[in-house]
Amino acid sequence: MKKKIIRRRLAQHDSVTSDLHPLLKRIYPTRGISSHHELERGLEHLLPYENMLGIDKAVHCLAQALQQQKKILIVGDFDADGATSSALAVRALKSFGAKDVAFLVPNRFTFGYGLTPELVEVAKELNPAVIVTVDNGIANHAGVMAAKEFGMQVVITDHHLPGDTLPLADAIVNPNQPNDTFPSKVIAGVGVIFYVMLALRRHLCETGWFATENIPEPNMSRLLDLVALGTVADVVPLDHNNRILVHQGLRRIRAGHCVPGISALLEIANRNPERLVAADLGFAIAPRLNAAGRLDDMSLGIECLLTNDIEYARQITQQLNQLNDERRVIEQDMQEQALHALNLLPAQQDQSLHGICLFDETWHQGVIGILASRIKDRFHRPVIAFAPFTDTELKGSARSIAGIHIRDVLADIAARCPDMIAKFGGHAMAAGLTIPSHALTVFSKMFNDAITEKITEEHLNHALLTDGELAPKELTLDIAELLREAGPWGQAFPEPVFDGVFAILDQRLVGGKHLKMTLTKDDKMLDAIAFNVDLNQWPNYRCEAVNIAYRMDVNEFRGKRSVQLVVEHLETV
């Protein structure tokens, strides 16, 4: 679907404009910033943990287990948020003096998502007194009951949307549960467990635990590298609280104060930690970490984040990098198959297809989430990609577009036809589900009908919002640096994108699919690059000028730094 460049409507808030650069005065209000306070990034501006419902109960359970040195088992998830959450919980509890703490993460191909009864059977062999779920648990009623039957206490820490009822756990900490007053409902799973550990540390300080046990009071800011990575990787909206967490984590990584696993991941991704931005975590580090959970076992990724041995971390990242390369090949093949299937649709059916369901019996269950995201980006429609799960079930991964709450859509279908979906869960923009194999055709129609009921022309407009045009005098290294440091940018707080018409002096392909250009505007010469261009259209040597939407970036090569325009969209003039 063709993108349309639309400039953001300018907004002005005098309370924001005090001492900011004029360009930031223009950008911040369009991202909802209405006061200078919302730009503060110090830790003292974090929301207090006291507003999290259930956090006192969680602290009580964990403090009691710690004081009695009972075994604590962290049950994680197989994505980067789950991996960072697991590593953070283990590291924090050990720093508090826990002598018997371990982690368990389900293999997605064997157990599926979360604290299932089958996973509890495995956990039972480890004989924990307390299970702590991180980034999962809010939908695992049966798993919680199974754990309770074996005499285990269960503390749920999660951020996913709950169903109509909550599991009967000993404590539940999830800002999205009913009656919770914690203002940030978009905090990642790693942020939730970080807050629980903050509260536990405070309790242990107040009760004299650290003094009695002769343990130095742990500095919780040392865990913020993990919080930043998990938050960015999970693509949660960067509200004020999340921006503080990410900014502070980036500061620690830039200063070299991060776990060896993150250092090793940065090395293999060829990223300079001193110049790190949030996008590097999302596009270079998270995919390598996620590859373990997609193709193999996320235990490998968690071990990478837990080790204090840099050489061992490097060995693990070599494996993670190889898995990520394999994932790319698998993803490309699946994407070609999906596009081929969609191209075979009759034109009339293609026009009426508002919710896309895709399935192939050869598809890899660990990669369907990326596939759904790629197809969603290409067609600007909600997408569910399915792969075989068991002999009688399909596993689906859903991705949505702005304005269509995908989990609510699945909840509506489940309410109308209770036997259609075996289980589901997720967020507004992403969700997972399991359906009976025989129900795929009927479900696909129900999904399309449900999306058609909700979707409007405004939803379907594939608009690329920009922050307007930059004057030639603004196309400088100083401005690029200013914008780089004005974030962190990310989901719901997008990095500034500008648009304008430039003359083309030179164009060539690099890496087989990326268009490298030399552009000029009013005698200002600039390097630009457009990634993954349509090779049927570019290079176009008859084109003398282009209208582009672009981001300002700083390119570093052989010690020299210069402005580079990263082109998000280009069209001939």
C-alpha positions as CSV (number, residue, x, y, z in Angstrom):
1,M,0.0,0.0,0.0
2,K,1.3,3.4,-1.0
3,K,2.3,5.7,1.9
4,K,1.1,9.3,2.0
5,I,3.3,11.9,3.6
6,I,1.2,14.0,6.0
7,R,2.8,16.7,8.2
8,R,1.9,16.7,11.9
9,R,-0.4,19.5,13.1
10,L,1.7,21.9,15.0
11,A,0.8,22.3,18.7
12,Q,2.2,24.9,21.1
13,H,2.5,24.8,24.9
14,D,4.1,27.8,26.4
15,S,5.1,25.8,29.5
16,V,7.3,23.6,27.4
17,T,9.1,26.3,25.5
18,S,11.2,28.0,28.3
19,D,14.8,27.1,27.4
20,L,14.4,24.6,24.6
21,H,15.9,24.8,21.1
22,P,13.3,26.2,18.7
23,L,13.2,22.9,16.8
24,L,12.4,20.9,20.0
25,K,9.7,23.5,20.8
26,R,8.1,22.5,17.5
27,I,8.5,18.7,18.0
28,Y,7.7,17.9,21.6
29,P,4.1,19.3,21.8
30,T,3.1,17.1,18.8
31,R,4.1,14.1,20.9
32,G,1.8,15.1,23.8
33,I,4.3,17.0,25.9
34,S,2.5,19.8,27.7
35,S,4.8,20.7,30.5
36,H,8.5,20.8,31.1
37,H,8.1,18.3,33.9
38,E,7.4,15.6,31.3
39,L,10.8,16.1,29.8
40,E,12.6,15.4,33.1
41,R,14.6,12.1,32.9
42,G,16.1,11.8,36.4
43,L,15.3,8.8,38.6
44,E,13.8,11.1,41.2
45,H,10.9,11.6,38.8
46,L,10.0,7.9,38.5
47,L,6.5,7.0,39.6
48,P,6.4,5.6,43.2
49,Y,5.9,1.9,43.5
50,E,3.4,2.3,46.4
51,N,0.6,2.8,43.9
52,M,1.0,-0.7,42.4
53,L,-1.8,-2.9,43.7
54,G,-0.6,-6.1,45.3
55,I,3.0,-5.0,45.7
56,D,2.9,-5.2,49.5
57,K,1.7,-8.9,49.3
58,A,4.4,-9.7,46.8
59,V,7.1,-8.1,49.1
60,H,5.7,-10.0,52.1
61,C,6.0,-13.4,50.2
62,L,9.4,-12.7,48.9
63,A,10.8,-11.3,52.1
64,Q,9.6,-14.3,54.1
65,A,11.2,-16.7,51.5
66,L,14.4,-14.7,51.7
67,Q,14.5,-14.7,55.5
68,Q,13.9,-18.4,55.7
69,Q,16.1,-19.1,52.7
70,K,13.4,-20.9,50.8
71,K,13.9,-21.8,47.2
72,I,12.6,-19.1,44.8
73,L,11.9,-20.1,41.1
74,I,11.6,-17.3,38.5
75,V,9.3,-18.4,35.6
76,G,9.9,-16.3,32.6
77,D,8.8,-15.8,29.0
78,F,10.6,-16.6,25.8
79,D,11.0,-13.1,24.4
80,A,13.5,-10.3,25.3
81,D,11.1,-8.8,27.9
82,G,10.8,-12.1,29.6
83,A,14.6,-12.8,29.4
84,T,15.5,-9.4,30.8
85,S,12.8,-9.8,33.5
86,S,14.2,-13.2,34.5
87,A,17.8,-12.0,34.6
88,L,16.8,-8.9,36.6
89,A,14.8,-11.0,39.2
90,V,17.6,-13.5,39.7
91,R,20.3,-10.8,39.9
92,A,18.3,-8.7,42.4
93,L,17.4,-11.6,44.7
94,K,21.0,-12.8,44.8
95,S,22.2,-9.3,45.6
96,F,19.6,-9.3,48.5
97,G,21.2,-12.5,49.9
98,A,19.0,-15.2,48.4
99,K,21.1,-18.4,48.3
100,D,18.7,-20.6,46.4
101,V,17.1,-18.8,43.4
102,A,16.8,-20.3,39.9
103,F,14.9,-19.6,36.7
104,L,12.8,-21.7,34.4
105,V,11.5,-20.5,31.0
106,P,9.1,-22.6,28.9
107,N,10.3,-23.9,25.5
108,R,7.6,-22.4,23.2
109,F,7.6,-25.6,21.1
110,T,7.0,-27.9,24.1
111,F,4.9,-25.9,26.6
112,G,3.6,-22.8,24.9
113,Y,3.3,-19.5,26.8
114,G,3.3,-18.9,30.5
115,L,2.9,-20.9,33.7
116,T,1.0,-23.9,32.3
117,P,0.2,-27.0,34.3
118,E,2.8,-28.9,32.2
119,L,5.5,-26.4,33.1
120,V,4.5,-26.7,36.8
121,E,5.2,-30.4,36.5
122,V,8.8,-29.5,35.4
123,A,9.0,-26.8,38.2
124,K,8.0,-29.4,40.8
125,E,11.3,-31.3,40.1
126,L,13.2,-28.2,41.2
127,N,11.2,-28.1,44.5
128,P,10.6,-24.4,44.9
129,A,8.7,-22.9,47.8
130,V,7.8,-19.8,45.8
131,I,7.2,-19.3,42.1
132,V,7.6,-15.8,40.7
133,T,6.3,-15.2,37.2
134,V,7.8,-12.4,35.2
135,D,6.1,-11.1,32.0
136,N,3.4,-13.8,32.3
137,G,1.0,-15.4,34.6
138,I,-2.1,-13.1,34.5
139,A,-3.9,-15.6,32.2
140,N,-2.5,-18.8,33.7
141,H,-5.4,-19.9,36.0
142,A,-4.8,-23.6,35.6
143,G,-1.0,-23.3,36.1
144,V,-1.4,-21.3,39.3
145,M,-3.9,-23.9,40.6
146,A,-1.5,-26.7,39.8
147,A,1.3,-24.9,41.6
148,K,-0.9,-24.3,44.7
149,E,-1.9,-28.0,44.8
150,F,1.8,-28.8,45.1
151,G,2.1,-26.5,48.0
152,M,4.0,-23.7,46.2
153,Q,3.3,-20.0,46.7
154,V,2.8,-18.0,43.5
155,V,3.6,-14.4,43.0
156,I,2.5,-13.1,39.6
157,T,4.3,-10.1,38.0
158,D,2.9,-9.2,34.6
159,H,1.8,-6.4,32.4
160,H,-0.5,-8.1,29.9
161,L,-4.2,-7.4,29.9
162,P,-6.2,-9.7,32.3
163,G,-9.3,-11.6,31.4
164,D,-12.6,-11.5,33.2
165,T,-11.1,-13.3,36.3
166,L,-7.7,-13.3,37.9
167,P,-5.7,-16.4,38.9
168,L,-5.8,-17.4,42.6
169,A,-2.2,-16.4,43.3
170,D,-0.8,-15.3,46.6
171,A,0.1,-11.9,45.1
172,I,-0.5,-10.3,41.7
173,V,1.4,-7.2,40.6
174,N,0.1,-5.9,37.3
175,P,-0.8,-2.3,36.6
176,N,-3.6,-3.5,34.2
177,Q,-5.5,-5.5,36.8
178,P,-8.8,-3.9,38.1
179,N,-8.5,-1.2,40.8
180,D,-4.8,-0.7,40.3
181,T,-4.0,3.1,40.4
182,F,-0.4,3.0,39.1
183,P,-0.6,5.7,36.4
184,S,1.6,3.9,33.8
185,K,-0.4,1.2,32.3
186,V,2.1,0.6,29.5
187,I,5.1,-0.4,31.6
188,A,6.9,-3.6,30.3
189,G,7.2,-6.8,32.2
190,V,10.8,-6.0,33.1
191,G,9.6,-2.7,34.5
192,V,7.0,-4.4,36.8
193,I,9.6,-6.8,38.3
194,F,12.0,-3.9,38.7
195,Y,9.4,-2.0,40.8
196,V,8.7,-5.2,42.9
197,M,12.5,-5.4,43.6
198,L,12.6,-1.7,44.5
199,A,9.8,-2.3,47.0
200,L,11.5,-5.4,48.4
201,R,14.8,-3.6,48.8
202,R,13.1,-0.8,50.7
203,H,11.4,-3.3,53.0
204,L,14.6,-5.2,53.7
205,C,16.4,-1.9,54.5
206,E,13.7,-0.8,56.9
207,T,13.7,-4.2,58.7
208,G,17.5,-4.2,59.1
209,W,18.0,-7.3,56.9
210,F,21.1,-6.0,55.1
211,A,22.8,-4.8,58.3
212,T,22.0,-8.1,60.1
213,E,23.3,-10.2,57.2
214,N,26.3,-7.9,56.6
215,I,25.2,-7.4,53.0
216,P,26.0,-4.1,51.3
217,E,22.7,-2.3,50.4
218,P,22.3,-3.1,46.6
219,N,22.2,-0.2,44.2
220,M,19.1,-0.8,42.1
221,S,20.2,1.5,39.3
222,R,22.7,-1.2,38.4
223,L,19.7,-3.1,36.9
224,L,18.5,-0.4,34.6
225,D,20.5,-1.6,31.6
226,L,18.2,-4.7,31.7
227,V,15.1,-2.5,32.2
228,A,16.0,-0.4,29.2
229,L,16.7,-3.4,26.9
230,G,13.4,-5.2,27.9
231,T,11.3,-2.0,27.6
232,V,12.5,-1.1,24.1
233,A,12.5,-4.7,22.9
234,D,8.8,-5.2,23.9
235,V,7.8,-2.1,21.9
236,V,5.7,-0.7,24.7
237,P,4.7,3.0,24.4
238,L,7.4,5.3,25.8
239,D,5.3,7.3,28.2
240,H,7.2,9.6,30.7
241,N,7.9,6.8,33.2
242,N,9.2,4.5,30.5
243,R,11.3,7.2,29.0
244,I,13.0,7.7,32.3
245,L,13.7,4.0,32.7
246,V,15.1,3.8,29.1
247,H,17.2,7.0,29.4
248,Q,18.8,5.9,32.6
249,G,19.5,2.4,31.3
250,L,21.1,3.9,28.2
251,R,23.3,6.2,30.4
252,R,24.6,3.2,32.2
253,I,25.3,1.2,29.0
254,R,27.1,4.2,27.5
255,A,29.2,4.5,30.5
256,G,30.2,0.8,30.3
257,H,28.2,-0.1,33.5
258,C,26.1,-2.9,32.0
259,V,26.1,-6.7,32.3
260,P,28.7,-8.5,30.2
261,G,26.0,-10.0,28.1
262,I,24.8,-6.7,26.8
263,S,28.4,-5.6,26.2
264,A,29.0,-8.8,24.1
265,L,25.7,-8.3,22.2
266,L,26.8,-4.8,21.3
267,E,30.2,-6.0,20.2
268,I,28.8,-8.6,17.8
269,A,26.2,-6.2,16.5
270,N,29.1,-3.7,15.8
271,R,27.5,-1.0,17.9
272,N,29.5,1.6,19.8
273,P,28.1,1.6,23.4
274,E,29.2,5.3,23.9
275,R,26.9,6.3,21.0
276,L,24.0,4.0,21.9
277,V,20.4,5.1,21.3
278,A,17.2,3.3,22.0
279,A,16.8,2.2,18.4
280,D,20.1,0.2,18.7
281,L,18.5,-1.8,21.5
282,G,15.4,-2.5,19.4
283,F,16.9,-3.3,16.0
284,A,20.4,-4.7,16.8
285,I,20.3,-6.2,20.3
286,A,16.8,-7.4,20.8
287,P,16.6,-9.5,17.6
288,R,19.7,-11.5,18.6
289,L,18.4,-12.1,22.1
290,N,14.9,-13.0,20.8
291,A,16.4,-15.5,18.3
292,A,17.1,-17.9,21.2
293,G,13.4,-18.0,22.1
294,R,12.2,-18.1,18.5
295,L,14.4,-21.0,17.3
296,D,15.8,-22.7,20.3
297,D,15.5,-22.1,24.0
298,M,15.5,-18.7,25.7
299,S,17.5,-20.1,28.6
300,L,20.5,-19.4,26.4
301,G,19.6,-15.7,26.3
302,I,18.9,-15.5,30.0
303,E,22.3,-17.2,30.7
304,C,23.9,-14.5,28.5
305,L,22.4,-11.8,30.7
306,L,23.2,-13.5,34.0
307,T,26.9,-14.4,33.5
308,N,29.5,-12.0,34.9
309,D,32.2,-13.6,32.6
310,I,32.7,-11.5,29.5
311,E,34.4,-14.4,27.6
312,Y,31.5,-16.7,28.3
313,A,29.1,-14.0,27.3
314,R,30.9,-13.7,24.0
315,Q,30.6,-17.4,23.4
316,I,26.9,-17.3,24.0
317,T,26.4,-14.2,21.7
318,Q,28.1,-16.1,18.9
319,Q,25.4,-18.7,19.2
320,L,22.7,-16.1,19.4
321,N,24.1,-14.4,16.3
322,Q,24.0,-17.6,14.4
323,L,20.4,-18.3,15.5
324,N,19.5,-14.8,14.4
325,D,21.0,-15.4,10.9
326,E,19.0,-18.6,10.7
327,R,15.9,-16.7,11.7
328,R,16.4,-14.2,8.9
329,V,16.6,-16.9,6.3
330,I,13.5,-18.6,7.6
331,E,11.6,-15.3,7.9
332,Q,12.5,-14.3,4.3
333,D,11.2,-17.7,2.9
334,M,8.0,-17.3,5.0
335,Q,7.4,-13.8,3.8
336,E,7.8,-14.8,0.1
337,Q,5.2,-17.6,0.6
338,A,2.8,-15.2,2.4
339,L,3.1,-12.5,-0.3
340,H,2.6,-15.2,-3.0
341,A,-0.6,-16.4,-1.3
342,L,-1.9,-12.8,-1.0
343,N,-1.1,-12.0,-4.7
344,L,-3.2,-15.0,-5.7
345,L,-6.4,-13.5,-4.1
346,P,-9.0,-12.3,-6.6
347,A,-9.0,-8.5,-6.8
348,Q,-12.6,-8.2,-5.3
349,Q,-11.6,-10.4,-2.3
350,D,-8.4,-8.4,-1.8
351,Q,-10.3,-5.1,-1.6
352,S,-12.7,-6.5,1.1
353,L,-9.9,-8.1,3.2
354,H,-9.5,-5.9,6.2
355,G,-8.2,-8.6,8.6
356,I,-5.6,-10.9,7.1
357,C,-5.1,-14.5,8.3
358,L,-2.2,-16.5,6.9
359,F,-1.2,-20.1,7.4
360,D,1.2,-22.6,5.9
361,E,1.9,-26.0,7.4
362,T,5.7,-25.5,6.9
363,W,5.9,-22.2,8.8
364,H,8.0,-21.9,11.9
365,Q,6.1,-21.2,15.1
366,G,8.9,-19.0,16.5
367,V,8.9,-16.7,13.5
368,I,5.2,-16.1,12.8
369,G,5.2,-12.9,15.0
370,I,7.8,-11.3,12.8
371,L,6.0,-12.4,9.7
372,A,2.7,-10.9,10.9
373,S,4.5,-7.7,11.6
374,R,6.1,-7.5,8.2
375,I,2.8,-8.2,6.4
376,K,1.0,-5.7,8.6
377,D,3.5,-3.0,7.7
378,R,3.2,-3.8,4.0
379,F,-0.6,-3.9,3.7
380,H,-1.5,-1.7,6.7
381,R,-4.1,-4.2,7.9
382,P,-4.3,-6.3,11.1
383,V,-2.7,-9.6,10.5
384,I,-2.6,-13.0,12.2
385,A,0.0,-15.6,11.0
386,F,-0.6,-19.2,12.0
387,A,1.8,-22.2,12.3
388,P,1.2,-25.8,13.4
389,F,1.3,-26.2,17.2
390,T,0.0,-29.7,17.8
391,D,-1.7,-32.3,15.7
392,T,-5.0,-30.6,16.3
393,E,-4.1,-27.0,17.0
394,L,-2.6,-23.9,15.4
395,K,-0.6,-21.2,17.1
396,G,-1.3,-17.7,15.9
397,S,0.6,-14.4,16.3
398,A,-1.4,-11.2,15.7
399,R,-0.2,-7.7,14.9
400,S,-2.4,-4.6,14.5
401,I,-2.5,-1.1,13.2
402,A,-3.1,2.1,15.2
403,G,-6.7,2.3,16.4
404,I,-7.6,-1.4,16.3
405,H,-7.2,-3.1,19.7
406,I,-6.3,-6.6,18.6
407,R,-6.8,-8.3,22.0
408,D,-10.3,-6.8,22.2
409,V,-11.0,-8.2,18.8
410,L,-10.0,-11.6,19.9
411,A,-12.1,-11.3,23.1
412,D,-15.1,-10.4,21.0
413,I,-14.7,-13.4,18.8
414,A,-14.2,-15.6,21.9
415,A,-17.4,-14.2,23.4
416,R,-19.4,-14.8,20.3
417,C,-18.1,-18.3,19.7
418,P,-16.5,-19.8,22.9
419,D,-15.1,-22.9,21.1
420,M,-13.3,-20.9,18.4
421,I,-10.3,-19.9,20.4
422,A,-8.6,-22.2,22.9
423,K,-6.7,-19.4,24.6
424,F,-5.5,-15.9,23.8
425,G,-3.8,-12.9,25.4
426,G,-1.8,-9.8,24.7
427,H,-2.0,-6.1,24.1
428,A,-3.6,-3.5,21.9
429,M,-1.0,-3.9,19.1
430,A,0.1,-7.6,19.5
431,A,-1.5,-10.8,20.8
432,G,-1.1,-14.5,20.7
433,L,-3.7,-17.2,20.3
434,T,-4.4,-20.9,19.8
435,I,-7.2,-22.3,17.7
436,P,-8.3,-25.8,16.6
437,S,-6.8,-26.6,13.2
438,H,-10.2,-27.4,11.7
439,A,-11.5,-23.9,12.6
440,L,-9.0,-21.9,10.5
441,T,-11.4,-21.1,7.6
442,V,-14.3,-20.1,9.9
443,F,-12.0,-18.2,12.2
444,S,-10.5,-16.3,9.3
445,K,-13.9,-15.1,8.2
446,M,-14.9,-14.2,11.7
447,F,-11.7,-12.2,12.1
448,N,-12.1,-10.3,8.9
449,D,-15.8,-9.6,9.8
450,A,-14.8,-8.4,13.3
451,I,-12.1,-6.1,11.8
452,T,-14.5,-4.8,9.1
453,E,-16.9,-3.8,11.9
454,K,-14.3,-1.7,13.6
455,I,-12.2,-0.3,10.8
456,T,-12.7,3.1,9.2
457,E,-11.2,4.9,6.3
458,E,-9.1,6.9,8.8
459,H,-7.6,3.6,10.1
460,L,-6.8,2.5,6.5
461,N,-5.0,5.6,5.5
462,H,-1.3,4.6,5.5
463,A,0.0,8.0,6.5
464,L,3.6,8.7,7.3
465,L,3.5,11.6,9.7
466,T,6.4,14.1,9.5
467,D,7.5,17.1,11.5
468,G,7.6,19.3,8.4
469,E,10.5,20.6,6.5
470,L,14.0,21.6,7.7
471,A,15.7,24.6,6.3
472,P,19.1,24.0,4.7
473,K,20.8,25.7,7.6
474,E,19.2,23.2,9.9
475,L,20.7,20.2,8.1
476,T,23.7,20.1,10.3
477,L,25.6,17.8,12.5
478,D,24.7,19.9,15.6
479,I,21.0,19.5,14.8
480,A,21.4,15.7,14.3
481,E,23.2,15.5,17.6
482,L,20.5,17.6,19.3
483,L,17.7,15.3,18.0
484,R,19.8,12.2,18.9
485,E,20.0,13.2,22.6
486,A,16.4,14.6,22.8
487,G,14.8,11.1,23.2
488,P,14.7,8.4,24.0
489,W,12.5,7.9,21.0
490,G,10.3,4.9,20.4
491,Q,6.8,3.6,20.4
492,A,4.2,6.4,20.8
493,F,7.1,8.9,21.1
494,P,8.4,8.7,17.6
495,E,11.8,9.9,16.5
496,P,11.4,13.1,14.4
497,V,10.8,12.6,10.7
498,F,11.1,15.5,8.2
499,D,10.2,15.8,4.6
500,G,11.4,17.8,1.6
501,V,12.3,17.8,-2.0
502,F,16.0,17.3,-2.9
503,A,18.0,17.0,-6.1
504,I,19.8,13.8,-6.7
505,L,23.5,14.0,-7.6
506,D,24.3,10.3,-7.3
507,Q,22.5,7.0,-6.6
508,R,23.7,3.5,-6.3
509,L,22.9,0.2,-4.6
510,V,24.8,-1.0,-1.6
511,G,24.4,-4.4,0.0
512,G,22.2,-5.5,-2.9
513,K,19.0,-3.8,-1.7
514,H,19.9,-0.4,-0.1
515,L,19.9,2.8,-2.1
516,K,22.8,5.1,-1.3
517,M,22.3,8.7,-2.5
518,T,24.0,12.0,-2.6
519,L,21.4,14.8,-2.4
520,T,21.5,18.5,-2.6
521,K,19.3,21.4,-1.4
522,D,20.2,25.0,-2.0
523,D,23.9,24.1,-2.5
524,K,23.8,21.9,0.7
525,M,25.2,18.5,-0.1
526,L,24.1,15.5,2.0
527,D,24.5,11.7,2.1
528,A,21.3,9.7,2.3
529,I,20.4,6.0,2.5
530,A,17.1,4.2,1.9
531,F,17.0,0.7,3.2
532,N,15.3,-2.2,1.5
533,V,14.1,-0.3,-1.5
534,D,11.8,-1.7,-4.2
535,L,14.4,-2.9,-6.8
536,N,11.8,-2.6,-9.5
537,Q,11.8,1.2,-9.0
538,W,15.3,2.0,-7.7
539,P,17.9,3.0,-8.8
540,N,16.1,5.3,-11.2
541,Y,18.7,7.2,-13.2
542,R,16.1,9.2,-15.0
543,C,15.0,10.7,-11.7
544,E,16.6,14.1,-11.0
545,A,14.8,15.0,-7.8
546,V,13.0,13.2,-5.0
547,N,10.4,14.0,-2.3
548,I,11.6,12.2,0.8
549,A,10.6,11.6,4.4
550,Y,13.7,11.2,6.5
551,R,15.4,11.0,9.9
552,M,18.5,12.9,10.8
553,D,21.4,10.6,11.8
554,V,25.1,10.8,12.6
555,N,27.3,8.6,10.5
556,E,30.7,7.6,11.8
557,F,33.4,6.4,9.5
558,R,37.1,6.2,10.2
559,G,36.8,8.6,13.1
560,K,34.9,11.2,11.0
561,R,31.3,12.1,11.9
562,S,28.9,13.6,9.4
563,V,25.1,14.0,8.8
564,Q,23.3,11.3,7.1
565,L,19.6,11.3,6.1
566,V,17.9,7.9,6.7
567,V,15.1,7.8,4.2
568,E,11.8,6.4,5.4
569,H,10.0,7.0,2.1
570,L,10.9,8.4,-1.3
571,E,9.0,9.2,-4.4
572,T,10.0,10.8,-7.7
573,V,9.2,14.5,-8.4
